[in-house]
Amino acid sequence: KGTILAARLTSPADASTPAPVSAVLSADVVVGGAVAIKKGAVIICTTSPGLRLQLSCDTIHIGGNAVTIDAVAMGSDKRVGLPLPRASTSDSTFADTLKETALNTGRNVLGRVTPDGVAGDVSNAAVDTAASGARGSGSTQERAAALVPSGTAFTLFLRTALD
């Protein structure tokens, strides 16, 4: 049993590091036919790193008073945590171009200092392996962005009912 509230972030939230973040209620909360909490009430949450932005909320400001709550954020897909936005294709293309330039520069420098023979072959094989891994696993197109933008709507699940 609990209470479901509509909310939205008032600042960007970084999914890569734990940090405080604020949100506001998107609609009045009505209990027993009366408004118990007005739209715009400020909610204080803490982020946790993960594949989704985990928000644990512990305070809501009601009429100038800080009230302790036990709540978690859920995305529109009804799963705990907010889905992370995907990096844009233009960001991906630019980042991939920068990565390729850095890899080529590294190879050129290595080619000038690597000895001939077996030692050179081993060094070149190591560079090829590293470059292949960097190209395959680091594409920003395949990775989610860590920043969830301000204004993102979510559902707040209070683990205890409002009285």
N, C-alpha and C positions, 0 to 999 in steps of 0.2 A: 504494500500500500504506500502511496505517496501522492505528490502533487506535481502536475506538469505545468510549466510556465514558458511563455514565449519570450526570448531575449535576443539581443544582438551585441556584438563586440563594439566597444567605443574606441578601441585602439588596436593596431595590428598585434597579433600574437605569434610568437616565435616557437615553432614546434621542436626546434633543435636543442633548446635549453630551458630548464625550469625558471619561471619568472612570474611575478604577479601580473594580472591583466584585469581590466574592468569591462563591465558590460552593463546594459540597462534592460529593464523589462520593456517589451514591445507592446504590451497590452495590460490593462488593469486586471488585477486578480480579484475575483469576486468570490466571497465565502458567505454562505447563508443569505444571499441576495444583496449583500452590501460590499462596497469596494474595500478590500482589506489592504491591498497594496496598489498604489497608483502607478500607471504607466510612467516609465522614466526613472523608477527607483534604481539606484546604483547597486550593482552586484560585484563583489570582489572575489576573484578566482585565482588559482595558481595553475600554470601549465606544467605538463610532464612530457618529456620527449617520447616519441614513438612513431609508428607508421601513420597514426592519426593524431591530431592535436587533442590531448587529454586535458580537460578542464575540471578541476575540483573546486567547487565554490563553497566558501565558508561564512560569508557575511553579506547581508543585504541591508541597505540603509532605508529605513521606513520612517518618514516624518521626523528626520533629524536624529533618529536613534539607530545605532548599529545593532542588528539582530543576528545572532549566530544561526547558521543553517548548515545542513549536510546535503550537498547537491552535486550532481555531475551533469556535464553537457552531453547532449546527443545530437547527431547530425540529422538531416532530413531523411536519411535512410533508416532512422530509428536505432542506429548502433551507437554505442558509447564512444564519445570522441567526435571531433569534426574532421571530415575528409580534408586532406591537404590539396590545395590547387596545383594543377600541373604547370610546369614551366612552359612558356610560350615557344612556338616554333622559331620565331625570330631570335629569341634569347638563345635557343638551342643552336641555331645555325652560327651565330656569332661566337658562342662558347666553343663549339666544335672547331671553328676556324682558328681560334686562339690556341686551342689544344694542339691541333695539327701543326701550327707554326712552331710552338714550343718543342714538340717532338722532333721536327725536322732540324731545328737549331741544335738540339741536343745531339742528334745523330751526326751533324756536320762537325761539331766540336769534337766528339768522340773519334770520328774518323781521322782527325788530325793528330790525336795523341795516342791512339791505340797501336800497339806493336803488330808486326806481321806475324804470321804463323798461328799456332794453336791458341796462344793467349789472346790474339786479336779475334780469332773465330769465336772463342768463348765469350768475350766481351760483346761482340756483335750479336750473338745469339741471345744474351741476357737483355740487351737493349730491344731487340725485336719482340721478345716475350713481354717485357714491360710496356712497350708501345701498344702491342695488341690488347693487353689488359686495360690500358688507359682508354683506348678507343672504344672498347666494347662495354665497359662497366660504368664509365663516367658520363655518358651522354645525358645532357640535361633534359633532352626530350623524353627520356625514359624515367626520369626522376621527378618526384614531387617537389614543389617549392616548399621551403620550410616556414614561410610567412603566410599566415592566414590574415586576410585584410580586415581592416576596420569596417564595421557595418555588416559583417557576416552574421546571418540569422541562425539561431539554433534553439533547441528545446532544452530547458533546464528541468531535470528531474530531482525534486526534493524527496529525499528518502523518508521523510516524516511528513505527515499531513499538516496543513495550516489549520489552526484553530479559529 
